[in-house]
Amino acid sequence: MRKNSLKSKVWLYLSIFTLVILGGIWFLQILSLDMYYEWNKKSEIKGIANKVLSAYNNGNYSDVLDSLAFKEDICIEITEDNNISYSTDSISRGCLINNSKEINNYKLKFMLSGETSIIYRVINPKFDNKTLIYGLKIDDGKYAFISTSLEPIGSTVSALKRQLVLIIIVVLLIAFLIAYTISKKISKPIENITKLSLKMSRGDYNIVFDSDTDIEEINELEKTLTSAARELSKTEELRRELLANVSHDLKTPLTLIKANAEMVKDLTYKDKNKRDKNLNTITDEVDRLNLLVEDVLDLSKMQSNAVKLEIEEFNINDMINTIIERFNVLCDINGYKINYKGFDANVSADKKKMEQVVYNLINNAINYTGEDKNIYIDLLDMGESVKVSIRDTGNGIDPKDIEYIWDKYYKVDKKYKRVTYGTGLGLSIVKNILMLHKFRYGVESVKNKGTIFYFEIDKGQNIVNNKKTKNQKNEKNKKMKISKNRKNVKK
């Protein structure tokens, strides 16, 4: 495994986790066993002391204490006025009954201290082992001493230690195998994703990320990357089309300019009519090139947010009529019919930019309308806004293509067809202008029946204010009439 690979990292972290857990078990079971045993014994001996006190107060306590000492493996001694009144006969390693002078000094020190209870941890001189002794004051001059060994059963503890070592070795081996299996299961689909991603980075977008894993997050990642590959494939296709289209749009007028310039130079420079015709062609193609460059620049500025809107109030009905007039020559020559229904309405927006929007949408409708060559434009009142709707009678747009029609040079038939009028950037410019204004826009299309492009534009403040003022005047007139009627009634 590579040092910094996901597989090695997962294996390492799981192994460290296992070692930490086993180290904790080792510490608790081996190193801290004596401390735990002593703490547990202290707790037990305090409970036994309460039982001894209860048995002594109930009288005839010797049988109860004998049973308790045998059952708990402890030694009990009761003294009254410095004389031993009861003592167990146990000879276990925990017994300190009738023991050395040092132990008796501990007992005497407690009896003179005035304390009700005390606990000592001492060395039993008889067996040289650690022993716990608990002193309890029963009554005046009456004391109970309970002792128990702090040495756990040696053979049992040794067996447990050896068993724990074996358990740790087995668990470590199993943990390493499980860690390796888990790391491999997690890393394998990610390695496959990495390999496919490298292919995608080299331009191969016809790939599907599918490693057949049951890890939900990896499945989501694969779906996202597959979707990204498809989108990149579409983007790459659009990029190639864009280059082809721009090249075509540049090459054709340049060829015409060169051809006509050579004709003027070599053939028609003496014939005024032919010369003027050639020069007019050159001028028209230069204008077309200029329009293409301007559209590209405008689109780049809008997409980089470098355009500042100059909001003003203007009559949108007049603006639409003016734009329609620009197409009159085209309508007369080629038989197009622009049918417009509108009304006078002031709106608030950047007038020049909205002229571009309406012009480009009408131009698009002309390019794609049906054989009847009809274009329908409607201006609708939506309350606080007006809606501009431009409809053609063409073949319509497939639903799967609608979301892409705003892209530069996108064609629904996927084949480049130089538009009759314009540069092929019209809809993209429309989209960016409307987005800058934050106006609602969209497209509706029915196959073989035509397409409607629409947008809504805010009304001017004067309209709103005029409506409010008119309503206020009406309310005022109503109040005045009511007041006059009341006066007439009083008279």
N, C-alpha and C positions, 0 to 999 in steps of 0.2 A: 504493500500500500504506500502511496505517496504521502510524504510527511504532512502536508497541509490540505490533503483531500478531505472531502466530507466523510468518506468512509472511515478514514483514520481518526478524524475528530470525534465522530460518534462512538467508535470503538473505544477510544481513549477516555472519553467522558463517562461512558457506562462502566468502564473498568475502574476508574477512580471512584465513582459512586459506590461500586461494590466493595472496594477496599475500605472506604470510609465506614460503611455499614458494618463490615466484619471487624474493623478496628474498634468500633464502638462496642460491639458485642464482646470482643476480647477484653476490653477495659472493664466492662461491667461484670463479666463473669469471672475473670481471673484477677486482675489487679485490684478491683474494688470489692472483691468478695468478702474480705475480712471486715472492711468498714461496714458493708451492708449487714453482715452477720451480727456484728456488735450492736448496730442500731436496732436490728430486729429483736435481739435478745433483751436489750433495755426496754423495749416496748412490751415484750412478753412478761418480763419479770415484774413490771409495774402492775400488769393485769393480775399476776399471781398474788402479789402483795395484797390487792383488794380482796381476793378470795380468802387469803389467810386471815385478814382482819374480820371478814364476815363470819368465817368459821369459828374464830376465837370468841366472838361476841355471842354466838349461839350456844356456847357450852359444848362439852364432850367433843372437843375438836381434834383429838389425837388421830382417830380413824380417818377423818377427812383429810388431815394434813399428810398422813402416811400415803393415802391414795394419790393425793396431789403430787407429792414428792416422787413417787414411783412413775406416775404417768408423764410428768414433765422433765424427769431426770434432773432434779434439783435437790439441794439440801436446805432444810428449814430448822432454825433454832429459835426458841423463845426463852427469854430470860425475865425473871421477876425478882426485883431487888438484888440484882447482880448474881442471882442463882439461876441455873439452867432448869427450866420447868418442862421443856420438851425439846427433843432433838431427833432428827431422822437417823436411821441406821445406815444410810447409803454410804458407799465408799467410792462414789464416782469421782472423776477428776475435777469436778466443780465444788467439792465439799471443802469448806473452811471451818467446819465445826470443831471446837476443842483444838484449835490449831495453835500456831506459834505465838510467841509473845508479841511479835509485830502486828499480827492480825488482831489479836486481842486489844492492842493499843488503838487500832482503827475503830473497833467497836466501842471502846471506852470513850474515845474522843467524840463519837456521835452522841452517846448517852449524856455527855456533859454539855453538848452544844445547844441544847434546847430546840433543835430542829425536829420537825415531825417526820421527815424522811430524807434519806441521802443515798447516793449510789457511788460506789468506789470501783475502780478498775485496778486490780492488784495482781501480783505474781504469787501463785500458790506454792509455798516452799516445799510442800510434800511431793508434788508432781512436777514442779517447775513449769507450770503452764499459766497462761493468762486467765484470770477468773474475775467474774463480776459479782459484787456483793451489794445487796440492797438492804439498807437499814430502815425500819419502820417503827415509829412510836405508837404502841397500842393504847397505853394509858399511863398514868403516873407510875414510874418504876417498872413498867412492862414494855419490852421491846421484842421485835421479831427481826431476824436476820436471814435473808434468803440468798443463796449463792449458786452460781451456775458457771460452767466452763465456757470460755470464749473460743476454745479451739474446736473448729469444725471437724467432723469425722474425717480423718486423714485419708483413708483408702478410697472413700467415696469421692472426695475432692480431687484426688489424683486421677481417678478414672474419668471424672468429668473433664478435667484439663486435657487429658489425652484424647478423649472423644471430641472435644472442641477443636483441637488442632486438626484432626481428620476431617471434621465438618467444614472447617475453613478451607482446607485444600480442595475438597470436592466442590464446594460452593464456588471457589475461585475459577476452577476449570469450567464448570457449567456457565458461570457468568461471562467468562471470556468467549465461549462458544456462542452464547445468546447475543452478546454485544456485537460479535462479528456478523452474525446472521441479520440482526436488526440494521446494522450499519450498511450491509450490502443491500438489503431490501429497500432502504431509504435512498441510498446513493445511486443505485442502478438506474431508476427512472430519471433522476436528475442528470446523470452522465449521458443518457440518451437525448435528453432535452438539449444539453450542451452541444452534442455532436450535430443535431439538427439545426440548432441556432447558428452554428458555424457555417453550415450550408446556406442558411437563409442570408447570413451576412455577406456571402459571396454572390448573391443575386438569384439563388434558387428558391423561388417562392411557392413552388408546387409541392409542398411537403405538408404532412399531417403529423402533429405531435400526439402520439398515442402509445404510451408505454404499458398499458393494461395494468395499472396499479390501483390499489384500493385506498390510497391516501387521498383524502378529499382535496387538500390544499394543492397537491401536485396535479390532480385532475383539473382543478380550476386554472392553474398556471398553464397547463397544456391547451385548454380551451382558449385562453387569452392569447397565447402565442400563435395558435392556429388561425384565430381571427385576425391577429396582427399580420400574419403572412399573407392572408387573403387581401387585406387592405393594402399592403405593400405591393402586392401583385397588381392590384387595380391602379395604384399610384404610379407604378412603373409603366403600365400600359398607357396611362394618361400622359405621362412624361414623354414617352416616345411619340404619341400622337401630337402632343404640343410642339415638340421639336419639328416633326414633319409638317405640321400645319403652319407654324411660323415661317419655316423655311420656304414652304410653298407660297405663302403670302408675300414673302420678300422677293422670292425668285421671279415670280410672274411679272410684277410691275417693273422690276429692274431690267428684265429681258425686253419688255415693251419699250421702256425708256431708251435703252441702248439701241434697239432696232430702229425706232423712230428718229433718234438723234443721228444715226448713220444715214438714214434716208434723206433727212434734211441736208446733211453735209454733202452727200454724194449725188443725190438725184433731184430733190424737190426744192433746193434752195432758190431756184429762179422762178418756180411756179408758186405764186402767192397762195392760192387756194389749197393746194396740196401741202405746202409748207405750214400753213396755219392749222390744217387738220392734224399733221404730225405733231406740231407743237402743243395743240390742245390735248392730244393723247398723252404726251409727256407730262403736261400740267396735271391732268386727271390722275395719272398714276403716282405722281409726286404727292398729290393731295391724299391719295389712298395710303401711301407709305407714312405720311405725316399723321393721318388718323390712327393708323396701327400703332405707331410709336406713342402717340398721346394716350391711347387706350391702355397700353402696357404700363406707361408711367403712372397714369391715374390709378390703375388697379394696384400697382406696387405701393403707392402712397397710402391708399386706403387700407391695404392689408398690414401696413406697418404703423397704422394710426398716426400718420404724419399730416392728415387732412383736418383742417379746422372748419367746422360748419359755420356758415353765416346765416343765422336764422332771421327770417323776415316774414311779414304777412303779405300775402298776395292772393289774387283771384285765380283759383285753379281752373275754373271753367275757361277763362280767357287764355290761360297757358296751354290747355289741351287744344283749343281751337287753333292757336298759333302754330303748334307743332303739326297738327293735321294739315295745315296749309302748306307746310314744307313738302308733304307727300303728294300734293295736287298734281305736279308734273308727272310723277311716277304713276299716279292713278290714271291720268289722261293717256299716257303712252301705253301702259301695260294692262289697263282695264281693271285695276284694283278698286274696291269700293269700301270706304271707311264709314261705318254707320255709328254715329255718336248721339248719345242721349245724356244731357247733363243739366245743371242748374247753377246759378251764381252762388259761389261759396268762397269765403276767404279762409285760407289755411295758413298755418305757421310752420315753416321749414326753410331749408336752404333752396332757394328758387332754382339756381343754376343746376344743382345736383338733381333736383326732382325733374327738371327738363330732360336731363340725361336718362333718368329712369323711364319716363313716359316714352321718349323717343326710341330707346332701345327695345322696349316691350312692343311698340307698334311695328318697329323694323323686324323683330323676331316673328310677329304674327304674319307680316307680309311674306316673309321667307318660307313659312310652313303652313299657310292656309291652304284650303282645298281648291278644287278646280273652279268653284264659283268665285274665287278671289274676293270673298267677303271678310271684313274684319269688323268686329262689334266692340264699341267702347261704351261703358256705362259709368256714370258718376252717381253714387248712391249716398243718401244721408243716413249716417249711423249714430246720430245724436251728438256726441262730443267729437266725432271724427267723420270724415267722408271716406268712402271706399271707391277706388278706381279699379275697374274690371275690364280687361282686354282679352277678347276671345277670338280664336281663329276656327276654321272649319276643316282643319287638316286631319291627318291619320291618328292623331292622339299619341300619348306616350304610355308605354308599358309601365305598370305600377313599380316594377323592380328598378326602373331607370329614373323614376321621378327624383329620388334623392341626389342624383348625380348631375342633373341638367344644369345646376348652377355652376358647375365646374368649368374652367377655361377650356374651350374647344370641344366640350363633350357632345357627342352626337349619338342619338338613340339607336341609329343603325350600326354604330361602332365603326363606320367607315367615314373617312374624311370627305366632306363635300363642301367645297368652297361656297359660302353663303352668297346670295345674290347681292345683298347690300350689307355693309358693316364689316367687322373684323373677326367675328367669332368670339369676342370677349364680352359681348353685350350683357348677357344674363349674369355673368360673374360680377360685372360692374354694378348692375342693378342690386344684386344681393348685398354687396358691401356698402352701397349708399344707404339702403334701407336699414341695415344693421347699425350703421353709424347714427341714424336718426332714432333707432330703437322702435321702428314702426313694424306692425304686424304685416306679414306677407305670406304668400303661398301660391300653390298651383293645383288646379283640379283638371283631370283629363279623363276622357272616355274614349276608348279605342274606336277608331274610324268615325268619330263624331266631332273631335276637336279638343282644344285645350284652352283653359282660362287661367291667365296670370292676374293676380290681384294684390293690392296693398291698401292699407288704411293710413290716412294722414290726418294729424290733429288739426282741428279747426282753429282759426285765429281767435285771439282773446276778444276782439271787438264783437264777434258774433255772440260769444257767450255773454259778454257784458251787455250787449244790446238786448238779448233775450231777458236777462235779469232785470234790466231797466224797464223793459216793456211790461214784464210781469208785475214789477213794483208799481208802475203807473196804473195798471189795471186794478191792483189791490187798493191803491189810493182812491181811484174813481169810485170803486164799490163802497168804500168807507164814507166818502162824501155823499153819495146817494142815500145811504142808510141814515146819515145825520140829518139831511134835508127832510127825509120822510118823517123822522121823529119830530122835527120842528113843526111840520105841517099838522101832525096828529095833535100836538099840544095846542096849537092855535084853534 
